Amino acid sequence: MPRPLPRWPLYALFVAFPIWWTLGLGDMIWPLFAIPMTVLLLRHGRLRAPRGFGLWLLFLVWMLASAIQIDTGGRMIGFFYRALIYLAATVIFLYVYNGTERDLPARRVALTLTAYWAAVIAGGYLGVLFPHGSLDTPMAHIVPQGLQSNELVAHMVNPRFSQGNPDGFWQNEPRPSAPFAYTNGWGHNYAELIPFVLVALAFLRRGPLFRLVLVLLPVSLIPAFLTVNRGMFVALGLGLGYAALRMTVRGNAKGLLTLGALLIAALGVNLAIGVEDRVADRVSNSATNETRLAVYQEAYERTLESPLFGYGAPRPSLLGEGVPAVGTQGQFWNVLFSHGFVGAALFLGWFVWLCWRTRRAPTATALWTHVVVVMTTVMIFYYGLMDSGLVIVMIAGALALREAESHPPTRPRAAPLLATPTPPRVPAPA
């Protein structure tokens, strides 16, 4: 008889995340808590994995093998961190997938991630209200200064509240980013978490916690819009539109009304703070689209020179000063450049398989977690997923698979080919 999997690791990861962030451990908490989760999985007694999981395992092997391409100590730090995140996301996926509805009920998982969403909103408001702010964490006084010269480590131990130039706030700068290093990190986490919030509302239905989450939804739109995060808008539009289409086909009027109310709230906030003008100003005064396309092309062309294992990690662009490093503008491009064409095919194949395997979505929880996977499969082409973004989508995939397996499709039983026809029943005479 398998031992039950306790819920406390998920609570410690997501509900207590503000504590880890203020300590300077926000980016490292995922691999740290993967250790006790691994022990608990081994003690569980029966470890299961879904069909198709071999794609992800092959990607992990290929990713680790590409370490032979690392050429500097600084890049090895980045490679080691990303490898830990990949492995931690794998452990967390297996933990949720192996948990039963009794051990790790979908309701508890959704509420846990809703608590994390609330922390993301609070971080967004820190960026709005204190754009000049940053956090001097205890880890900043422990980590050697030599390590803090690495940009990744510096962001971990001295997290800032916003990204950009604080003096240009009304020109869409700075943009809220806390509790993440970059505004794009805030955007993709927010987009991935909204479906979990809707699942939590469906489970709660009424009560003080239901009302609190209901109030937080429109409140959360203010920092979300002030990020002027076009990728987040695209992902949410795609995900909610796809969910609305599925609900229409199923005749789910209640779900469509919920989405309609959310859309009305979004339009209201949009009118109140002039999001359209901010987005138009950002588009007209920014060359990020052209720069991104140039970096994507460079990632592809340079990978042709090292097609098997890539370069192990992002490297400076050859396009000139001020251009982002190749492999930093989208998770797919990071994997392609860092781990070659085989690594990219395995990585993308895993997400495509996960979309296909969870497409049936027999329950509301299954539908919304499937939506997270679909949205993320699009976002990997323009957002990086390292740390929490990858963890969230793996949790969504594990829950969607669990729901699909616990609600197998019902098919009408076929009649035997040689069955003797049943004679028609003759009513008895009155």
C-alpha positions as CSV (number, residue, x, y, z in Angstrom):
1,M,0.0,0.0,0.0
2,P,1.6,3.3,-1.1
3,R,2.2,5.9,1.6
4,P,0.2,9.1,1.2
5,L,2.2,12.2,0.0
6,P,1.9,15.1,2.4
7,R,0.8,18.5,1.3
8,W,3.3,20.6,3.3
9,P,6.0,20.8,0.6
10,L,3.6,22.6,-1.8
11,Y,2.4,24.9,1.0
12,A,6.1,25.6,2.0
13,L,6.9,26.4,-1.7
14,F,4.0,28.6,-2.6
15,V,2.2,29.9,0.4
16,A,5.5,30.7,2.2
17,F,7.1,32.1,-0.9
18,P,7.2,35.8,0.3
19,I,9.3,34.6,3.2
20,W,11.9,33.0,0.9
21,W,11.9,36.0,-1.3
22,T,12.6,38.4,1.5
23,L,15.4,36.1,2.7
24,G,17.0,36.2,-0.8
25,L,16.1,32.5,-1.5
26,G,13.2,33.1,-3.9
27,D,15.0,31.7,-7.0
28,M,16.7,28.8,-5.2
29,I,13.7,27.6,-3.2
30,W,12.5,25.3,-6.0
31,P,15.5,22.9,-6.1
32,L,15.9,23.1,-2.3
33,F,12.4,21.8,-1.7
34,A,12.8,19.2,-4.5
35,I,15.1,17.4,-2.1
36,P,12.5,16.5,0.6
37,M,10.0,15.8,-2.2
38,T,12.3,13.3,-3.7
39,V,12.7,11.5,-0.4
40,L,8.9,11.5,0.1
41,L,8.4,10.1,-3.4
42,L,10.9,7.3,-2.7
43,R,9.1,6.5,0.5
44,H,5.8,6.6,-1.3
45,G,6.5,3.1,-2.5
46,R,5.0,3.2,-6.0
47,L,6.3,5.8,-8.4
48,R,4.3,6.3,-11.6
49,A,5.0,8.3,-14.7
50,P,2.7,9.0,-17.6
51,R,3.2,7.7,-21.1
52,G,5.3,10.1,-23.1
53,F,7.3,11.1,-20.0
54,G,10.3,9.5,-21.7
55,L,10.5,12.6,-24.0
56,W,11.1,14.8,-21.0
57,L,13.7,12.4,-19.5
58,L,15.6,12.3,-22.8
59,F,15.6,16.1,-22.8
60,L,17.1,16.1,-19.3
61,V,19.8,13.7,-20.4
62,W,20.6,15.8,-23.5
63,M,20.6,19.0,-21.5
64,L,23.1,17.6,-19.0
65,A,25.3,16.3,-21.8
66,S,25.5,19.7,-23.3
67,A,27.6,20.9,-20.3
68,I,30.6,19.9,-22.4
69,Q,30.1,23.1,-24.3
70,I,30.5,25.4,-21.3
71,D,33.6,27.5,-21.7
72,T,33.6,29.9,-18.6
73,G,33.0,29.7,-14.9
74,G,30.2,32.3,-15.1
75,R,28.4,30.3,-17.7
76,M,28.8,27.2,-15.7
77,I,27.0,28.9,-12.7
78,G,24.1,29.7,-15.1
79,F,24.1,26.2,-16.5
80,F,24.1,24.6,-13.0
81,Y,21.2,26.8,-11.9
82,R,19.1,26.0,-15.0
83,A,19.8,22.3,-14.6
84,L,18.6,22.4,-11.0
85,I,15.4,24.1,-12.1
86,Y,14.8,21.5,-14.8
87,L,15.4,18.7,-12.3
88,A,13.3,20.4,-9.6
89,A,10.3,20.9,-12.0
90,T,10.6,17.2,-12.8
91,V,10.4,16.1,-9.2
92,I,7.5,18.5,-8.5
93,F,5.6,17.1,-11.6
94,L,6.0,13.6,-10.4
95,Y,5.0,14.6,-6.8
96,V,1.7,16.1,-8.0
97,Y,1.1,13.3,-10.6
98,N,1.6,10.6,-8.0
99,G,-0.5,12.3,-5.4
100,T,-4.1,11.0,-5.2
101,E,-7.2,13.1,-4.8
102,R,-7.1,12.2,-1.2
103,D,-3.4,13.1,-0.6
104,L,-3.2,16.2,-2.9
105,P,-6.7,17.2,-3.9
106,A,-7.0,19.5,-6.9
107,R,-8.9,21.9,-4.7
108,R,-5.9,22.3,-2.4
109,V,-3.4,22.6,-5.2
110,A,-5.5,25.4,-6.8
111,L,-5.9,27.2,-3.5
112,T,-2.2,26.9,-2.9
113,L,-1.3,28.5,-6.3
114,T,-4.0,31.1,-5.7
115,A,-2.1,32.1,-2.5
116,Y,1.1,32.4,-4.6
117,W,-0.8,34.5,-7.2
118,A,-1.7,36.9,-4.3
119,A,2.0,37.2,-3.5
120,V,2.7,38.0,-7.2
121,I,0.0,40.7,-7.0
122,A,1.6,42.2,-3.8
123,G,5.0,42.2,-5.6
124,G,3.4,44.0,-8.5
125,Y,2.0,46.7,-6.2
126,L,5.5,47.1,-4.7
127,G,6.7,47.9,-8.2
128,V,3.9,50.4,-8.8
129,L,4.1,52.2,-5.4
130,F,7.9,52.0,-4.9
131,P,9.5,52.0,-8.3
132,H,12.9,52.9,-7.0
133,G,12.8,50.1,-4.4
134,S,14.9,47.0,-3.9
135,L,15.4,44.5,-1.2
136,D,18.6,44.1,0.8
137,T,18.2,40.4,1.8
138,P,20.2,38.5,4.4
139,M,21.7,36.4,1.6
140,A,23.3,39.6,0.2
141,H,25.5,39.6,3.4
142,I,26.3,35.9,3.1
143,V,27.0,35.3,-0.6
144,P,30.6,36.3,-1.5
145,Q,31.0,39.5,-3.5
146,G,32.7,37.6,-6.2
147,L,29.6,35.5,-6.8
148,Q,27.4,38.6,-6.6
149,S,29.2,40.0,-9.7
150,N,27.2,37.3,-11.6
151,E,24.0,39.0,-12.8
152,L,21.8,36.0,-11.9
153,V,23.1,35.8,-8.4
154,A,22.8,39.6,-8.0
155,H,19.1,39.5,-8.9
156,M,18.6,36.7,-6.4
157,V,20.1,38.4,-3.3
158,N,19.1,42.1,-4.1
159,P,15.8,41.8,-5.9
160,R,14.4,45.1,-7.2
161,F,10.7,46.0,-7.3
162,S,10.6,47.1,-10.9
163,Q,12.4,46.9,-14.2
164,G,13.4,50.0,-16.2
165,N,14.2,53.7,-15.5
166,P,12.2,55.0,-12.5
167,D,12.4,58.6,-13.8
168,G,10.4,57.6,-16.9
169,F,7.4,56.1,-15.0
170,W,4.7,57.8,-17.0
171,Q,6.4,56.7,-20.2
172,N,5.7,53.1,-19.2
173,E,8.9,52.9,-17.1
174,P,9.6,51.3,-14.7
175,R,7.4,48.3,-15.1
176,P,6.5,46.2,-12.0
177,S,8.6,43.1,-11.7
178,A,8.7,42.0,-8.0
179,P,8.9,39.2,-6.9
180,F,10.8,38.4,-10.1
181,A,13.9,39.8,-11.7
182,Y,12.1,40.9,-14.9
183,T,8.7,42.2,-15.9
184,N,8.4,39.4,-18.4
185,G,8.7,37.0,-15.5
186,W,5.9,38.7,-13.7
187,G,3.8,38.6,-16.9
188,H,4.2,34.9,-17.6
189,N,3.6,33.9,-14.0
190,Y,0.5,36.0,-13.8
191,A,-0.9,34.5,-17.0
192,E,-0.2,30.9,-15.9
193,L,-1.8,31.5,-12.5
194,I,-5.1,33.0,-13.6
195,P,-6.6,29.6,-14.6
196,F,-5.7,28.2,-11.2
197,V,-7.5,31.1,-9.6
198,L,-10.6,30.3,-11.7
199,V,-10.4,26.7,-10.5
200,A,-10.2,27.9,-6.9
201,L,-13.3,30.1,-7.3
202,A,-15.2,27.1,-8.8
203,F,-14.3,25.0,-5.7
204,L,-15.0,27.7,-3.2
205,R,-18.3,28.9,-4.6
206,R,-19.2,31.1,-1.6
207,G,-17.8,32.2,1.8
208,P,-15.2,34.9,2.8
209,L,-12.3,33.3,0.9
210,F,-14.4,33.2,-2.2
211,R,-15.2,37.0,-1.8
212,L,-11.6,37.8,-1.1
213,V,-10.4,36.1,-4.3
214,L,-13.2,37.7,-6.3
215,V,-12.1,41.2,-5.1
216,L,-8.5,40.4,-5.8
217,L,-9.2,39.6,-9.5
218,P,-10.0,43.1,-10.6
219,V,-7.4,44.5,-8.1
220,S,-4.7,42.4,-9.8
221,L,-5.4,43.9,-13.2
222,I,-3.9,47.3,-12.2
223,P,-0.2,46.0,-11.8
224,A,-0.9,43.6,-14.7
225,F,-1.8,46.4,-17.1
226,L,1.0,48.7,-15.8
227,T,3.6,46.1,-16.8
228,V,2.5,46.9,-20.4
229,N,3.4,43.3,-21.0
230,R,2.3,42.5,-24.6
231,G,3.2,38.8,-24.3
232,M,1.0,38.4,-21.2
233,F,-1.9,40.0,-23.0
234,V,-1.4,37.7,-26.0
235,A,-1.2,34.6,-23.7
236,L,-4.3,35.5,-21.7
237,G,-6.3,36.4,-24.8
238,L,-5.4,33.1,-26.4
239,G,-6.0,31.0,-23.2
240,L,-9.3,32.6,-22.2
241,G,-10.5,32.7,-25.8
242,Y,-9.7,29.0,-26.2
243,A,-11.4,28.2,-22.9
244,A,-14.5,30.2,-24.0
245,L,-14.6,28.2,-27.2
246,R,-14.5,24.9,-25.4
247,M,-17.2,26.1,-22.9
248,T,-19.4,27.1,-25.8
249,V,-19.1,23.7,-27.4
250,R,-20.0,22.1,-24.1
251,G,-22.9,24.5,-23.4
252,N,-21.3,25.8,-20.2
253,A,-23.2,29.0,-19.7
254,K,-22.0,29.5,-16.1
255,G,-18.4,29.4,-17.2
256,L,-19.0,31.8,-20.0
257,L,-20.7,34.2,-17.6
258,T,-17.6,34.1,-15.4
259,L,-15.3,34.9,-18.3
260,G,-17.7,37.7,-19.4
261,A,-17.5,39.3,-15.9
262,L,-13.7,39.1,-16.0
263,L,-13.6,40.7,-19.4
264,I,-15.9,43.6,-18.2
265,A,-13.6,44.1,-15.2
266,A,-10.6,44.2,-17.5
267,L,-12.2,46.7,-19.8
268,G,-13.1,48.9,-16.8
269,V,-9.5,49.0,-15.5
270,N,-8.3,49.5,-19.1
271,L,-10.4,52.7,-19.4
272,A,-9.4,53.9,-15.9
273,I,-5.7,53.8,-16.4
274,G,-5.4,54.2,-20.2
275,V,-3.6,51.0,-21.0
276,E,-4.1,51.3,-24.8
277,D,-2.2,54.6,-24.8
278,R,0.6,53.1,-22.7
279,V,0.9,50.1,-25.0
280,A,0.8,52.3,-28.1
281,D,3.5,54.5,-26.6
282,R,5.7,51.5,-25.8
283,V,5.3,50.1,-29.3
284,S,6.1,53.4,-31.0
285,N,9.1,54.1,-28.8
286,S,10.5,50.6,-28.6
287,A,12.5,48.5,-31.0
288,T,12.2,45.4,-28.9
289,N,10.2,43.5,-31.6
290,E,13.0,44.1,-34.2
291,T,15.7,43.3,-31.7
292,R,14.0,40.0,-30.6
293,L,13.6,38.9,-34.2
294,A,17.2,39.6,-34.9
295,V,18.3,37.7,-31.8
296,Y,16.0,34.7,-32.7
297,Q,17.6,34.6,-36.2
298,E,21.1,34.8,-34.7
299,A,20.2,31.9,-32.3
300,Y,19.2,29.8,-35.2
301,E,22.1,30.6,-37.4
302,R,24.7,30.1,-34.7
303,T,23.1,26.8,-33.6
304,L,23.8,25.6,-37.2
305,E,27.5,25.9,-36.3
306,S,27.0,23.7,-33.2
307,P,23.9,21.7,-34.0
308,L,24.3,18.7,-31.7
309,F,24.8,20.1,-28.2
310,G,24.5,23.9,-28.9
311,Y,26.7,26.1,-26.6
312,G,25.6,24.9,-23.2
313,A,24.4,28.4,-22.1
314,P,23.4,31.8,-23.6
315,R,26.3,33.9,-25.0
316,P,26.7,37.5,-25.9
317,S,25.2,38.6,-29.2
318,L,27.4,39.4,-32.2
319,L,25.0,42.1,-33.3
320,G,26.5,44.9,-31.2
321,E,26.4,46.6,-27.8
322,G,23.1,46.7,-26.0
323,V,21.6,43.6,-27.7
324,P,20.4,40.9,-25.3
325,A,22.5,37.7,-25.0
326,V,21.6,35.0,-27.5
327,G,19.3,32.4,-25.8
328,T,17.7,34.8,-23.3
329,Q,14.7,35.9,-25.2
330,G,12.3,32.9,-25.1
331,Q,12.7,29.5,-23.5
332,F,12.6,27.7,-26.9
333,W,15.4,29.8,-28.2
334,N,17.3,29.3,-24.9
335,V,17.0,25.5,-25.3
336,L,17.8,25.6,-29.0
337,F,21.0,27.7,-28.6
338,S,22.1,26.0,-25.3
339,H,21.3,22.3,-26.1
340,G,21.1,22.1,-29.9
341,F,18.4,20.9,-32.3
342,V,17.9,17.6,-30.6
343,G,17.4,19.2,-27.2
344,A,15.0,21.7,-28.7
345,A,13.0,19.0,-30.5
346,L,12.7,16.9,-27.2
347,F,11.7,20.0,-25.2
348,L,9.1,21.2,-27.6
349,G,7.9,17.6,-28.2
350,W,7.2,17.2,-24.5
351,F,4.9,20.3,-24.4
352,V,3.1,19.3,-27.6
353,W,2.5,15.8,-26.3
354,L,1.2,17.3,-23.0
355,C,-1.2,19.5,-24.9
356,W,-2.4,16.5,-26.9
357,R,-2.6,14.1,-24.0
358,T,-4.7,16.5,-21.9
359,R,-7.0,17.8,-24.7
360,R,-10.1,15.8,-23.6
361,A,-10.3,17.8,-20.4
362,P,-13.3,15.9,-18.8
363,T,-13.7,18.3,-15.8
364,A,-13.4,22.0,-15.2
365,T,-10.1,21.5,-13.4
366,A,-8.8,19.5,-16.3
367,L,-9.9,22.2,-18.8
368,W,-8.2,25.1,-17.0
369,T,-5.0,23.2,-16.3
370,H,-5.0,22.1,-20.0
371,V,-5.4,25.8,-20.8
372,V,-2.2,26.6,-18.8
373,V,-0.3,24.0,-20.8
374,V,-1.6,25.4,-24.1
375,M,-0.8,29.0,-23.1
376,T,2.7,28.1,-22.0
377,T,3.4,26.1,-25.2
378,V,2.9,29.4,-27.0
379,M,4.8,31.5,-24.5
380,I,8.0,29.5,-24.7
381,F,8.7,31.1,-28.0
382,Y,8.9,34.6,-26.5
383,Y,9.2,34.1,-22.7
384,G,11.8,32.5,-20.6
385,L,10.4,29.9,-18.1
386,M,13.2,29.4,-15.7
387,D,12.2,28.8,-12.1
388,S,8.5,29.2,-11.1
389,G,7.1,29.4,-14.7
390,L,8.4,26.0,-15.5
391,V,7.2,24.6,-12.2
392,I,3.7,26.0,-12.6
393,V,3.2,24.5,-16.0
394,M,4.5,21.1,-14.9
395,I,2.0,21.2,-12.0
396,A,-0.8,22.1,-14.4
397,G,0.3,19.2,-16.7
398,A,0.4,16.7,-13.8
399,L,-3.1,17.8,-12.6
400,A,-4.6,17.6,-16.1
401,L,-3.2,14.1,-16.6
402,R,-4.5,13.0,-13.2
403,E,-8.0,14.3,-14.0
404,A,-7.9,12.6,-17.4
405,E,-6.9,9.3,-16.0
406,S,-9.4,9.4,-13.2
407,H,-12.3,10.2,-15.7
408,P,-11.6,7.7,-18.5
409,P,-13.7,8.2,-21.6
410,T,-16.9,6.2,-21.7
411,R,-17.5,4.3,-25.0
412,P,-20.7,2.5,-25.9
413,R,-20.2,-1.3,-25.8
414,A,-20.3,-2.7,-29.4
415,A,-22.8,-5.5,-30.0
416,P,-21.2,-8.9,-30.9
417,L,-21.1,-9.5,-34.6
418,L,-22.8,-12.9,-34.4
419,A,-25.3,-12.1,-31.6
420,T,-28.8,-13.5,-32.0
421,P,-31.3,-10.7,-32.6
422,T,-33.6,-10.2,-29.7
423,P,-37.2,-10.7,-30.8
424,P,-39.6,-7.8,-30.5
425,R,-41.6,-7.8,-27.3
426,V,-45.3,-8.4,-27.9
427,P,-47.5,-6.6,-25.4
428,A,-49.9,-8.8,-23.5
429,P,-53.5,-8.6,-24.4
430,A,-55.5,-6.3,-22.2
